[in-house]
Amino acid sequence: MAAGAPRVFVSHLSGVPVFDPNGDQVGRVRDLVAMLRVGGRPPRILGLVVEVVSRRRIFLPMTRVTGVESGQVITTGVVNMRRFEQRPTERLVLGEFLDRRVRLVESGEEVTVLDVAIQQLPARRDWEIDKYFVRKGRGGALRRKGETLTVEWSAVSGFSLEEHGQGAENLVATFERLRPADVANALHHLSPKRRVEVASALDDDRLADVLEELPEDDQVEILGKLKEERAADVLEAMDPDDAADLLSELPEEDKERLLALMRPGDAADVRRLLAYEERTAGGLMTTEPIVLRPDATVADALARVRQSDLSPALAAQVYVCRSPDETPTGKYLGTVHFQRLLRDPPFTLVSSIVDSDLVPLPPDTPLPTVTSYLAAYNLVSAPVVDESGSLLGAVTVDDVLDHLLPEDWRETDFHGEGGISHGRT
């Protein structure tokens, strides 16, 4: 950016694509790395944290950035693909500066940082923090918002102090357009203190979706920091199989206390899953597949499939069962796949097009057999039926993959090249 160009507010950089000189996308900006300096000098922006296609987070020095404009970042030269690791003297601007409470030097009044502006130095590729956009007062979302103003970097103090009780409203806002897996990846790279603060600011449904994508250690850490009533609400919002997996990591006393706080119906589903061995069809299944009675029509089935909160794997087929139509159901009659629903008229009864040839899985089916079953029949989901013929749930391919991949796969790259330390030149 040339001298005299408009300043850039960092909230506008979150998630923007990064391109190389050939126009190929390298990744997306996830944060900026700043270094606090002594002697009254403004914090220097060292570089960008960029998430590449494999979800690895790398460090892109600002000296390699040739343009920050029009909703994109342009870089030059070869990008170092080694993993980013934050150093003790560094601060993440989005992760640690936004929502921080600081004080105006002149009046001593406390303000909350809503955004940070950076600007490139004339005739150089160095970047510095230029201004802060702040709001006066301590009011949260439920209080009247105070006056907002833009001040010079030197007009505030407090960034070198360890903060307790830092807010998270504006950082959460930068996550709104991200998928749960991407939010989980961002949370995982925050400090434990900041991770809990941000997780606590998410609503129950969003936090439930994010928890399902986090490594087990992070899940347990966050759940343990929530008030028990809120923790129970979040567990209710999770898929029963994921809630069961999380509860199984807790001490027995904590697990029972949380189950007692959950709604009886939700707790019953989770208890049923906890009764099965982890690496079996019963331990892997979800208890909430799409279940229809024999007299339902294709139109009824398509209406259920269209529900936005269903995963693609669960929406790929419906299971036809006699009443009751909640698991455990009445007699399981068979499956109707999504493609078949598209071929038949809307008034067609699902009982007339049901696929009853595939033998369902018993709940004690071991994981290797489940995997072979899905692969042999090209399925993304399989029914789990007990000895009496009742549908207990469905095993989806994503849950099978969770147990086939290494335990730390969420903390490594898609291509398995984890553990490489971050180096910079």
Stockholm file with secondary structure:
# STOCKHOLM 1.0

chainA/1-425         MAAGAPRVFVSHLSGVPVFDPNGDQVGRVRDLVAMLRVGGRPPRILGLVVEVVSRRRIFLPMTRVTGVESGQVITTGVVNMRRFEQRPTERLVLGEFLDRRVRLVESGEEVTVLDVAIQQLPARRDWEIDKYFVRKGRGGALRRKGETLTVEWSAVSGFSLEEHGQGAENLVATFERLRPADVANALHHLSPKRRVEVASALDDDRLADVLEELPEDDQVEILGKLKEERAADVLEAMDPDDAADLLSELPEEDKERLLALMRPGDAADVRRLLAYEERTAGGLMTTEPIVLRPDATVADALARVRQSDLSPALAAQVYVCRSPDETPTGKYLGTVHFQRLLRDPPFTLVSSIVDSDLVPLPPDTPLPTVTSYLAAYNLVSAPVVDESGSLLGAVTVDDVLDHLLPEDWRETDFHGEGGISHGRT
#=GR chainA/1-425 SS CCTTCCCEEGGGTTTCEEECTTSCEEEEEEEEEEECCSTTCCCEEEEEEEEETTSCEEEEEGGGEEEEETTEEEECSCCCCSBCCCCTTEEEIIIIITTCEEEETTTCCEEEEEEEEEEECTTSSCEEEEEEEEEESCCCTTSCCCCEEEEEGGGEECTTSCCSSCCCHHHHHHTTTSCHHHHHHHHHTSCHHHHHHHHHHSCHHHHHHHHTTSCHHHHHHHHHHSCHHHHHHHHHHSCHHHHHHHHTTSCHHHHHHHHHHSCHHHHHHHHHHHTSCTTBHHHHCBSCCCEECTTCBHHHHHHHHTCTTSCTTGGGEEEEECSCCSSSCSBEEEEEEHHHHHHSCTTCBGGGSCBCCSCCBCTTCBHHHHHHHHHHTTCSEEEEECTTSBEEEEEEHHHHHHHHSCTTGGGSCTTSCTTCCCCCC
#=GC SS_cons         CCTTCCCEEGGGTTTCEEECTTSCEEEEEEEEEEECCSTTCCCEEEEEEEEETTSCEEEEEGGGEEEEETTEEEECSCCCCSBCCCCTTEEEIIIIITTCEEEETTTCCEEEEEEEEEEECTTSSCEEEEEEEEEESCCCTTSCCCCEEEEEGGGEECTTSCCSSCCCHHHHHHTTTSCHHHHHHHHHTSCHHHHHHHHHHSCHHHHHHHHTTSCHHHHHHHHHHSCHHHHHHHHHHSCHHHHHHHHTTSCHHHHHHHHHHSCHHHHHHHHHHHTSCTTBHHHHCBSCCCEECTTCBHHHHHHHHTCTTSCTTGGGEEEEECSCCSSSCSBEEEEEEHHHHHHSCTTCBGGGSCBCCSCCBCTTCBHHHHHHHHHHTTCSEEEEECTTSBEEEEEEHHHHHHHHSCTTGGGSCTTSCTTCCCCCC
//
